[in-house]
Amino acid sequence: MITAIVAIFVIAYAAIALEHPIKINKSASALVGAGLLWTVYAILTGDHALVGRQLNESISSTAQIVFFLIGAMTIVEVIDAHNGFEVITSLIRTRKQVTLMWLVAFVTFFLSAILDNLTTTIVMISLMKKLLDSQSDRLFFAAMIVIAANAGGAWSVIGDVTTTMLWIGGQITPLAIIEGVFLASLVNLVVPMLVMSFRLRGRKIVSSREQADEGPRTGLFERNLIFYLGLAILLMVPVFKTVTHLPPFMGMLFGLGILWLVGELVHRSKEDEEKQRLTLAHALTRIDMSSIVFFIGILLAVATLEHAHVLEMLAKWLDATVGRQDVIVVLLGLVSAIVDNVPLVAASMGMYSVAQYPPDSFLWEFMAYCAGTGGSILIIGSAAGVAAMGLEKINFIWYVKRISGLALLGYLAGVAAYIVQYKLLH
């Protein structure tokens, strides 16, 4: 049974990693893999009552993550529909590329911790198209945005899907992950930025001639209200969990309801056609459901490995072969540059129990950093990188030649920073 399960998972994983060459959406591969794995597991186990209970447990944990993501993505879409991100972009005023890059990098770094790295990447690259005319300049900016977004998402429980998974799974807590990983993530960003600053010395900004039709504009009051309320809701989710001890998705759905109610009240006097694009119902149609389906498939697929004790055996093999926990996590981070970090973290959560490694221990915090930032080393290693690749038509080889070395340097510098900080404070 174990051989069959591992073989199916490896084939499905390969199909996910090779999504672009084989031209099959990774969501389809994840769903087929999950379906086959549970089918084989149920037939070969024979204990239908046991399999049913295990599937119910897996669905419960998966649903919590999915509900959370749907709520967060919808809030971001509502903010964007009200031109809310102009609150940030309107503050950027400079003529030097180096200054602009530092501004953009730090805005991305902190914004991705509040929203998420994928959404922040899309927003900031769209901004660059309005500020920079030269695509060759925009390529470097897009690459730095990817590094900044992944670094920013690693130190926040709502900044990356993997940290959200670790938070919901009870492996990390909001304040502890900030204290533990913020410095390493900052180093991960600053080191590549210092090198890039030398490359861009003396370059001036060539303003973009793009005058795209951005559609109807919302009023200043509406824009600011939705922007600040949306951000406040996202920031209050960890507080909600701490106070009520309810799962994070409940706080996110509660906040989504508040934002929906406020939106209905603010736009109640408008004609249906005018307010349709501003409603939360419309925002629900714009979220990336393909990504949501992918998370469902991959999390259910990994769950079969956990229930079949494959992950437990893998953990024991790694401990016996590699031995050092820090080296194992660093290697997992490097692997996340090639394959998606969501199944990697999901597998790691099944490999190591919370009973053995309590919340906010070295393993979980270090894994949040390595899995979150390791994907920057290759353009295909993270959702933010794939989004940037599509938006700016970034060539894989161009990224490897000009950016991968910088991203690897930042990754290793952050690794060193985390280990030094951990040893000093523990």
Long-range contacts (C-beta under 8 A, 24 or more apart in sequence): 1-40, 1-41, 1-44, 1-45, 1-308, 2-308, 2-309, 2-310, 4-40, 4-44, 5-37, 5-40, 5-41, 5-304, 5-305, 5-308, 5-310, 6-305, 6-310, 8-33, 8-36, 8-37, 8-40, 9-33, 9-37, 9-301, 9-304, 9-305, 12-36, 12-37, 12-301, 13-339, 13-343, 16-298, 16-339, 16-340, 16-343, 17-338, 17-339, 17-340, 20-380, 25-290, 26-294, 26-340, 27-290, 27-291, 27-293, 27-294, 27-297, 29-297, 30-293, 30-294, 30-296, 30-297, 30-298, 30-301, 31-293, 31-296, 31-297, 32-297, 33-297, 33-298, 33-301, 34-296, 34-297, 34-298, 34-300, 34-301, 34-304, 37-300, 37-301, 37-304, 37-305, 38-300, 38-304, 41-304, 41-307, 41-308, 51-307, 54-303, 54-307, 58-299, 58-300, 58-303, 58-307, 59-300, 61-168, 61-169, 61-299, 61-303, 62-295, 62-296, 62-299, 62-300, 62-303, 63-249, 64-168, 64-247, 64-248, 64-249, 65-161, 65-164, 65-165, 65-168, 65-249, 65-295, 65-299, 66-292, 66-295, 66-296, 67-249, 67-252, 67-253, 68-164, 68-168, 68-248, 68-249, 68-252, 69-161, 69-164, 69-291, 69-292, 69-295, 70-287, 70-292, 71-249, 71-252, 71-253, 71-255, 71-256, 72-115, 72-116, 72-158, 72-234, 72-252, 73-116, 73-119, 73-287, 73-288, 73-292, 74-256, 74-280, 74-283, 74-284, 74-287, 75-230, 75-233, 75-234, 75-255, 75-256, 75-259, 76-115, 76-116, 76-119, 76-230, 77-283, 77-284, 77-286, 77-287, 78-226, 78-230, 78-259, 78-263, 78-278, 78-280, 78-283, 79-226, 79-227, 79-230, 79-231, 80-123, 81-218, 81-277, 81-278, 81-282, 81-283, 82-218, 82-222, 82-223, 82-226, 82-227, 82-278, 83-214, 83-217, 83-218, 83-223, 84-223, 84-224, 84-226, 84-227, 84-230, 85-123, 85-127, 85-227, 86-223, 87-223, 87-224, 87-227, 89-127, 89-130, 92-127, 92-131, 94-205, 95-204, 95-205, 96-203, 96-204, 96-205, 97-137, 97-200, 97-203, 97-204, 97-205, 98-197, 98-200, 98-201, 98-203, 100-131, 100-141, 100-205, 101-140, 101-141, 101-144, 101-193, 101-196, 101-197, 101-200, 102-193, 102-197, 104-128, 104-141, 104-144, 104-145, 104-148, 105-144, 105-145, 105-147, 105-148, 105-189, 105-193, 106-148, 108-145, 108-148, 108-149, 108-152, 109-148, 109-149, 109-151, 109-152, 109-185, 109-186, 109-189, 110-152, 111-152, 112-148, 112-149, 112-150, 112-152, 112-153, 112-156, 112-159, 112-160, 112-384, 113-152, 113-153, 113-155, 113-156, 113-158, 113-159, 114-156, 114-158, 114-159, 114-231, 114-234, 114-235, 115-158, 115-159, 115-234, 116-153, 116-158, 116-159, 116-160, 116-161, 117-149, 117-150, 117-152, 117-153, 117-159, 117-160, 117-372, 117-382, 117-383, 117-384, 118-149, 118-291, 118-383, 118-384, 118-387, 120-145, 120-149, 120-152, 120-153, 120-384, 121-145, 121-146, 121-149, 121-384, 121-387, 121-388, 122-387, 122-391, 124-149, 125-387, 125-388, 125-391, 125-392, 126-391, 129-208, 129-210, 130-208, 130-210, 130-212, 131-205, 131-207, 131-208, 132-205, 132-206, 132-207, 132-208, 133-206, 133-207, 133-208, 133-209, 133-210, 134-206, 135-392, 137-203, 137-206, 138-392, 139-392, 139-394, 139-398, 140-196, 140-199, 140-200, 140-402, 142-388, 142-391, 142-392, 142-394, 143-379, 143-388, 143-394, 143-399, 143-402, 143-403, 144-192, 144-193, 144-196, 145-384, 145-388, 146-376, 146-379, 146-382, 146-384, 146-385, 146-388, 147-188, 147-189, 147-192, 147-376, 147-403, 147-406, 147-407, 147-410, 148-189, 149-384, 150-372, 150-373, 150-375, 150-376, 150-382, 150-384, 150-385, 151-185, 151-186, 151-188, 151-189, 151-372, 151-373, 151-376, 151-410, 151-414, 152-185, 152-189, 153-372, 153-384, 154-181, 154-184, 154-185, 154-188, 154-368, 154-369, 154-371, 154-372, 154-373, 155-181, 155-182, 155-184, 155-185, 155-368, 155-369, 157-238, 157-248, 158-234, 158-237, 158-238, 159-372, 160-372, 161-295, 161-342, 161-383, 162-341, 162-342, 162-344, 162-345, 162-368, 162-371, 162-372, 163-368, 163-372, 164-248, 165-342, 165-345, 165-346, 165-349, 166-345, 166-349, 166-364, 166-367, 166-368, 167-248, 168-247, 168-248, 168-249, 169-349, 169-354, 170-354, 170-359, 171-349, 171-354, 171-357, 171-359, 171-360, 171-364, 172-359, 172-360, 172-364, 172-365, 172-368, 173-359, 173-360, 174-238, 174-241, 174-242, 176-359, 176-360, 176-365, 177-360, 177-365, 177-368, 180-360, 180-365, 180-418, 180-421, 180-422, 181-365, 181-368, 181-369, 181-418, 183-417, 183-418, 183-421, 184-369, 184-414, 184-415, 184-417, 184-418, 184-421, 185-369, 185-372, 185-373, 185-414, 187-410, 187-413, 187-414, 187-416, 187-417, 188-369, 188-373, 188-376, 188-410, 188-411, 188-413, 188-414, 189-410, 190-410, 191-406, 191-409, 191-410, 191-413, 191-414, 192-403, 192-406, 192-407, 192-409, 192-410, 195-406, 195-409, 196-406, 215-277, 216-274, 216-277, 218-278, 222-266, 222-267, 222-278, 225-262, 225-266, 226-259, 226-262, 226-263, 226-266, 229-258, 229-259, 229-262, 230-259, 233-258, 233-259, 256-280, 291-383, 294-342, 295-342, 298-340, 298-342, 298-343, 298-346, 299-342, 299-346, 301-343, 302-343, 302-346, 302-347, 302-350, 303-350, 305-347, 305-350, 306-350, 311-347, 311-350, 311-351, 312-350, 312-351, 314-347, 314-351, 315-351, 315-352, 318-351, 325-362, 325-363, 326-362, 326-366, 326-419, 329-363, 329-366, 329-367, 329-370, 330-370, 330-415, 332-367, 332-370, 332-371, 332-374, 333-369, 333-370, 333-371, 333-373, 333-374, 333-411, 333-415, 334-374, 334-377, 334-411, 335-374, 336-370, 336-371, 336-374, 336-375, 336-381, 336-382, 337-374, 337-375, 337-376, 337-377, 337-378, 337-381, 338-378, 338-380, 338-381, 339-381, 340-383, 341-371, 341-372, 341-374, 341-375, 341-381, 341-382, 344-371, 345-371, 362-422, 362-426, 365-418, 365-422, 366-418, 366-422, 369-414, 369-415, 369-418, 370-411, 370-415, 373-410, 373-411, 373-414, 374-411, 376-407, 376-410, 376-411, 377-404, 377-407, 377-408, 377-411, 378-404, 379-403
